[in-house]
Amino acid sequence: MSLKTLIIDDELLARDEMASLLEAHEDIKIVGEAANAIEGMALINQLQPDLVFVDIQMPKITGIEMLAMLDSDRMPYMVFVTAYDEHAISAFENNAFDYLLKPVAPERLAKTLNRVRQAEQPRDLTPLMESVLTHLPCVSGKTLKIVPCDEVEYAFSDLSGVHIATRSGTFHTHLTLKTLEQRSPLMRCHRQYLVSPDSIAEIELQEGGGGEIHTRSGQAIAVSRRYLKAIKQQFGFQ
C-alpha cells in the first residue's frame, strides 16, 4: 500500500527538503507539489491524496485557513510544517493530524508517518476532528509547551480556564475539556475533571455513590456518582 502525498509550501527549497526526506520511505508516493494554498486546495480536490504536508505561513491564505476551507468528509491526513512554534496551539485546535517544526528531523517525520500508517489499517474516513491527540498544546506564562499525553495525570477547569496537570507542573491550555475527553486518553470523572487511567493509584468510595481518586503522585480528584461506574469498569470492577 502506498500513501499518495502532497506537499504545499511557498518555498521551493522547503518543498525539495521535504521531498528528499520522504524518499527514504518506500510507501510514500509524492503525487504533487503546490506553492500556495489556492494551488494546494485545487490539487487536493483533483488528486485526492491520503496525506498532505502543508506550511502554515504562506501568502494570502495560511495553512490553517486552508484547512478550514476543506471538506471534512474528504479530508486527507493534514500535517502542519512550520518554523514558528507559536502556531502549535492553532495547529492542534484546527484538527491537524500532526505538527512538525522546521527543520524537520527524520526521526520525528518517521513517527508521524507511522501514525498515519496505523490510522490507515484499516482506512478510516472519520473526520480529523475525531483523531486522537498524542500531545497537548499548553501555555506557561510566555512559554508555549507541548505536553505528551502520557505525562498528563489529570485536567480540570476553573474560572480562569482549562488546565493540564503533570508531575512536573500545571499548565493552561486553550483546548476545552470536551475536546480533551473526545481526542485524548483522559476520562471524565467529574463535571470539572478528567483523569488519565494510568495515573490512578486507588479509588476511595464514599457515601452517596461518589468517590475520590488518588493519583500515583498523591493528588486527590473528585469522582461524581455519574462517572464512577465507568471509571470502575475501566479496571474490571463491577
C-alpha beads as a LAMMPS data file, in Angstrom:
LAMMPS data file: protein, C-alpha beads

238 atoms
237 bonds

1 atom types
1 bond types

-500.0 500.0 xlo xhi
-500.0 500.0 ylo yhi
-500.0 500.0 zlo zhi

Masses

1 110.0

Atoms # bond

1 1 1 0.000 0.000 0.000
2 1 1 1.321 3.428 -0.940
3 1 1 0.257 6.744 0.563
4 1 1 -0.443 9.429 -2.017
5 1 1 1.259 12.516 -0.629
6 1 1 1.060 16.224 -1.455
7 1 1 3.500 18.942 -0.344
8 1 1 2.298 22.552 0.000
9 1 1 4.871 25.238 0.804
10 1 1 5.599 28.633 -0.731
11 1 1 9.373 27.986 -0.520
12 1 1 10.812 25.725 -3.224
13 1 1 13.765 24.756 -1.027
14 1 1 11.419 23.658 1.742
15 1 1 9.402 21.528 -0.682
16 1 1 12.593 19.945 -2.010
17 1 1 13.823 19.189 1.527
18 1 1 10.534 17.535 2.492
19 1 1 10.501 15.523 -0.732
20 1 1 14.051 14.381 -0.028
21 1 1 13.117 13.237 3.483
22 1 1 10.095 11.357 2.187
23 1 1 12.179 9.481 -0.404
24 1 1 13.513 7.313 2.437
25 1 1 10.027 5.823 2.875
26 1 1 9.099 3.398 0.123
27 1 1 5.356 3.539 0.780
28 1 1 5.197 7.322 0.272
29 1 1 4.268 8.395 -3.251
30 1 1 4.530 12.141 -3.877
31 1 1 1.771 12.950 -6.345
32 1 1 2.131 16.722 -6.429
33 1 1 3.510 19.962 -5.021
34 1 1 1.945 23.393 -4.610
35 1 1 3.418 26.802 -3.840
36 1 1 0.350 28.270 -2.127
37 1 1 -2.977 27.365 -0.532
38 1 1 -5.063 28.050 -3.653
39 1 1 -2.997 25.646 -5.748
40 1 1 -2.964 23.233 -2.836
41 1 1 -6.746 23.091 -2.499
42 1 1 -7.097 22.513 -6.234
43 1 1 -4.624 19.620 -6.124
44 1 1 -6.312 18.114 -3.069
45 1 1 -9.649 18.087 -4.905
46 1 1 -8.048 16.790 -8.104
47 1 1 -5.615 14.187 -6.759
48 1 1 -7.387 13.192 -3.521
49 1 1 -4.147 12.491 -1.625
50 1 1 -4.018 10.410 1.536
51 1 1 -1.506 12.692 3.240
52 1 1 -0.676 16.404 2.946
53 1 1 2.289 18.298 4.408
54 1 1 1.375 21.985 4.491
55 1 1 3.301 25.044 5.640
56 1 1 1.374 27.327 7.996
57 1 1 2.906 30.669 6.999
58 1 1 2.006 31.274 3.344
59 1 1 0.986 34.438 1.479
60 1 1 -2.709 35.474 1.445
61 1 1 -4.117 32.197 2.813
62 1 1 -2.324 30.383 5.624
63 1 1 -2.230 26.626 6.018
64 1 1 -4.615 26.885 8.980
65 1 1 -7.098 28.949 6.967
66 1 1 -6.830 26.475 4.100
67 1 1 -7.662 23.557 6.380
68 1 1 -10.868 25.283 7.470
69 1 1 -11.916 25.562 3.817
70 1 1 -11.626 21.852 3.051
71 1 1 -14.480 19.344 3.083
72 1 1 -14.080 17.425 6.354
73 1 1 -15.788 14.349 4.876
74 1 1 -12.965 14.001 2.314
75 1 1 -10.129 15.294 4.455
76 1 1 -6.675 13.746 3.953
77 1 1 -4.293 13.479 6.886
78 1 1 -3.048 17.064 7.294
79 1 1 0.393 17.634 8.835
80 1 1 1.378 21.232 9.510
81 1 1 5.032 22.131 8.949
82 1 1 6.434 25.468 10.103
83 1 1 9.450 27.214 11.554
84 1 1 7.298 29.177 14.005
85 1 1 6.329 27.132 17.054
86 1 1 3.903 29.808 18.280
87 1 1 1.466 28.297 15.787
88 1 1 1.366 24.998 17.685
89 1 1 -1.813 25.812 19.592
90 1 1 -3.674 26.883 16.452
91 1 1 -2.492 23.760 14.649
92 1 1 -3.943 21.473 17.302
93 1 1 -7.143 23.480 17.674
94 1 1 -7.736 23.288 13.924
95 1 1 -7.606 19.486 13.851
96 1 1 -4.223 18.918 12.265
97 1 1 -3.254 15.254 12.306
98 1 1 0.239 16.211 13.442
99 1 1 2.627 19.151 13.683
100 1 1 6.284 19.326 12.618
101 1 1 8.842 22.052 13.250
102 1 1 11.381 23.090 10.609
103 1 1 14.000 21.899 10.076
104 1 1 12.166 18.586 10.128
105 1 1 14.100 15.825 11.882
106 1 1 13.979 12.475 10.016
107 1 1 13.140 10.559 13.204
108 1 1 10.262 12.917 14.016
109 1 1 8.920 12.587 10.481
110 1 1 9.125 8.799 10.817
111 1 1 6.900 8.933 13.907
112 1 1 4.323 10.960 12.020
113 1 1 4.325 8.522 9.113
114 1 1 3.955 5.575 11.481
115 1 1 0.886 7.219 12.988
116 1 1 -0.582 7.663 9.510
117 1 1 0.118 4.027 8.648
118 1 1 -1.610 2.872 11.828
119 1 1 -4.622 5.050 11.047
120 1 1 -4.730 3.508 7.562
121 1 1 -5.161 -0.029 8.937
122 1 1 -7.991 -0.205 8.048
123 1 1 -8.643 3.074 6.250
124 1 1 -10.859 5.227 8.462
125 1 1 -12.599 8.128 6.798
126 1 1 -13.676 9.666 10.106
127 1 1 -13.119 13.423 10.022
128 1 1 -9.828 14.547 11.504
129 1 1 -11.598 16.298 14.361
130 1 1 -12.016 12.816 15.866
131 1 1 -8.340 11.855 15.601
132 1 1 -6.555 11.106 18.869
133 1 1 -4.163 13.692 20.237
134 1 1 -0.766 12.439 21.386
135 1 1 0.474 15.851 22.570
136 1 1 -1.377 18.780 24.121
137 1 1 -0.624 22.465 23.410
138 1 1 -0.211 24.351 26.695
139 1 1 0.912 27.759 27.915
140 1 1 3.054 28.654 30.926
141 1 1 3.494 32.421 31.128
142 1 1 5.092 33.440 27.824
143 1 1 6.272 29.894 27.101
144 1 1 4.428 27.515 24.789
145 1 1 4.660 23.929 25.951
146 1 1 3.834 20.744 24.062
147 1 1 2.916 18.170 26.711
148 1 1 2.855 14.456 25.779
149 1 1 -0.458 12.866 26.761
150 1 1 1.320 10.078 28.611
151 1 1 2.714 12.681 31.047
152 1 1 -0.714 14.065 31.947
153 1 1 -2.253 12.995 35.276
154 1 1 -5.485 14.944 35.006
155 1 1 -7.132 18.031 33.529
156 1 1 -9.512 20.433 35.202
157 1 1 -11.423 23.638 34.597
158 1 1 -11.953 26.664 36.815
159 1 1 -12.894 30.307 36.360
160 1 1 -9.562 31.035 34.651
161 1 1 -9.887 28.255 32.048
162 1 1 -8.720 24.685 31.448
163 1 1 -5.513 23.325 32.959
164 1 1 -3.325 20.255 32.405
165 1 1 -1.695 18.721 35.496
166 1 1 1.516 16.688 35.228
167 1 1 4.079 15.611 37.811
168 1 1 6.324 18.463 36.697
169 1 1 3.691 21.189 36.910
170 1 1 0.310 22.543 35.887
171 1 1 -0.194 24.373 32.580
172 1 1 -3.011 26.275 30.927
173 1 1 -4.458 25.025 27.616
174 1 1 -6.861 26.584 25.127
175 1 1 -8.414 23.178 24.459
176 1 1 -11.765 22.517 26.122
177 1 1 -12.476 19.629 28.491
178 1 1 -14.883 18.266 25.874
179 1 1 -12.159 18.224 23.219
180 1 1 -9.730 16.570 25.634
181 1 1 -12.330 13.950 26.539
182 1 1 -13.034 13.177 22.876
183 1 1 -9.498 13.292 21.497
184 1 1 -7.154 12.198 24.287
185 1 1 -6.858 9.164 26.613
186 1 1 -8.271 11.221 29.507
187 1 1 -11.550 10.012 31.042
188 1 1 -14.310 12.122 32.517
189 1 1 -14.607 11.643 36.290
190 1 1 -16.375 14.873 37.252
191 1 1 -18.033 17.823 35.563
192 1 1 -14.811 19.799 36.023
193 1 1 -12.223 16.991 35.911
194 1 1 -10.732 14.459 33.507
195 1 1 -8.217 11.856 34.645
196 1 1 -5.650 9.612 32.971
197 1 1 -6.413 5.963 33.795
198 1 1 -2.666 5.290 34.003
199 1 1 -2.286 7.850 36.800
200 1 1 -4.911 6.289 39.085
201 1 1 -3.433 4.526 42.119
202 1 1 -6.660 3.967 44.047
203 1 1 -10.304 4.975 44.229
204 1 1 -11.784 5.731 47.621
205 1 1 -15.540 5.066 47.618
206 1 1 -17.709 7.487 49.564
207 1 1 -21.249 7.531 50.862
208 1 1 -23.743 8.855 48.360
209 1 1 -22.249 7.000 45.388
210 1 1 -19.310 9.239 44.631
211 1 1 -15.651 8.834 45.385
212 1 1 -12.162 10.257 45.333
213 1 1 -9.304 9.269 43.069
214 1 1 -5.779 9.234 44.445
215 1 1 -3.154 9.594 41.728
216 1 1 0.265 7.992 41.789
217 1 1 1.788 11.370 42.625
218 1 1 -0.504 11.794 45.622
219 1 1 -3.130 14.158 44.186
220 1 1 -6.813 13.780 45.129
221 1 1 -9.511 14.196 42.462
222 1 1 -13.256 14.088 42.981
223 1 1 -15.313 11.411 41.210
224 1 1 -19.004 12.110 40.844
225 1 1 -21.593 9.368 41.051
226 1 1 -22.422 9.866 37.379
227 1 1 -18.953 8.819 36.200
228 1 1 -17.855 6.398 38.928
229 1 1 -19.253 3.275 37.230
230 1 1 -17.287 3.887 34.009
231 1 1 -14.090 4.538 35.968
232 1 1 -14.533 1.287 37.933
233 1 1 -15.284 -0.709 34.764
234 1 1 -12.079 0.604 33.198
235 1 1 -10.211 -1.564 35.721
236 1 1 -12.547 -4.552 35.766
237 1 1 -14.620 -3.634 38.826
238 1 1 -18.362 -4.210 38.729

Bonds

1 1 1 2
2 1 2 3
3 1 3 4
4 1 4 5
5 1 5 6
6 1 6 7
7 1 7 8
8 1 8 9
9 1 9 10
10 1 10 11
11 1 11 12
12 1 12 13
13 1 13 14
14 1 14 15
15 1 15 16
16 1 16 17
17 1 17 18
18 1 18 19
19 1 19 20
20 1 20 21
21 1 21 22
22 1 22 23
23 1 23 24
24 1 24 25
25 1 25 26
26 1 26 27
27 1 27 28
28 1 28 29
29 1 29 30
30 1 30 31
31 1 31 32
32 1 32 33
33 1 33 34
34 1 34 35
35 1 35 36
36 1 36 37
37 1 37 38
38 1 38 39
39 1 39 40
40 1 40 41
41 1 41 42
42 1 42 43
43 1 43 44
44 1 44 45
45 1 45 46
46 1 46 47
47 1 47 48
48 1 48 49
49 1 49 50
50 1 50 51
51 1 51 52
52 1 52 53
53 1 53 54
54 1 54 55
55 1 55 56
56 1 56 57
57 1 57 58
58 1 58 59
59 1 59 60
60 1 60 61
61 1 61 62
62 1 62 63
63 1 63 64
64 1 64 65
65 1 65 66
66 1 66 67
67 1 67 68
68 1 68 69
69 1 69 70
70 1 70 71
71 1 71 72
72 1 72 73
73 1 73 74
74 1 74 75
75 1 75 76
76 1 76 77
77 1 77 78
78 1 78 79
79 1 79 80
80 1 80 81
81 1 81 82
82 1 82 83
83 1 83 84
84 1 84 85
85 1 85 86
86 1 86 87
87 1 87 88
88 1 88 89
89 1 89 90
90 1 90 91
91 1 91 92
92 1 92 93
93 1 93 94
94 1 94 95
95 1 95 96
96 1 96 97
97 1 97 98
98 1 98 99
99 1 99 100
100 1 100 101
101 1 101 102
102 1 102 103
103 1 103 104
104 1 104 105
105 1 105 106
106 1 106 107
107 1 107 108
108 1 108 109
109 1 109 110
110 1 110 111
111 1 111 112
112 1 112 113
113 1 113 114
114 1 114 115
115 1 115 116
116 1 116 117
117 1 117 118
118 1 118 119
119 1 119 120
120 1 120 121
121 1 121 122
122 1 122 123
123 1 123 124
124 1 124 125
125 1 125 126
126 1 126 127
127 1 127 128
128 1 128 129
129 1 129 130
130 1 130 131
131 1 131 132
132 1 132 133
133 1 133 134
134 1 134 135
135 1 135 136
136 1 136 137
137 1 137 138
138 1 138 139
139 1 139 140
140 1 140 141
141 1 141 142
142 1 142 143
143 1 143 144
144 1 144 145
145 1 145 146
146 1 146 147
147 1 147 148
148 1 148 149
149 1 149 150
150 1 150 151
151 1 151 152
152 1 152 153
153 1 153 154
154 1 154 155
155 1 155 156
156 1 156 157
157 1 157 158
158 1 158 159
159 1 159 160
160 1 160 161
161 1 161 162
162 1 162 163
163 1 163 164
164 1 164 165
165 1 165 166
166 1 166 167
167 1 167 168
168 1 168 169
169 1 169 170
170 1 170 171
171 1 171 172
172 1 172 173
173 1 173 174
174 1 174 175
175 1 175 176
176 1 176 177
177 1 177 178
178 1 178 179
179 1 179 180
180 1 180 181
181 1 181 182
182 1 182 183
183 1 183 184
184 1 184 185
185 1 185 186
186 1 186 187
187 1 187 188
188 1 188 189
189 1 189 190
190 1 190 191
191 1 191 192
192 1 192 193
193 1 193 194
194 1 194 195
195 1 195 196
196 1 196 197
197 1 197 198
198 1 198 199
199 1 199 200
200 1 200 201
201 1 201 202
202 1 202 203
203 1 203 204
204 1 204 205
205 1 205 206
206 1 206 207
207 1 207 208
208 1 208 209
209 1 209 210
210 1 210 211
211 1 211 212
212 1 212 213
213 1 213 214
214 1 214 215
215 1 215 216
216 1 216 217
217 1 217 218
218 1 218 219
219 1 219 220
220 1 220 221
221 1 221 222
222 1 222 223
223 1 223 224
224 1 224 225
225 1 225 226
226 1 226 227
227 1 227 228
228 1 228 229
229 1 229 230
230 1 230 231
231 1 231 232
232 1 232 233
233 1 233 234
234 1 234 235
235 1 235 236
236 1 236 237
237 1 237 238
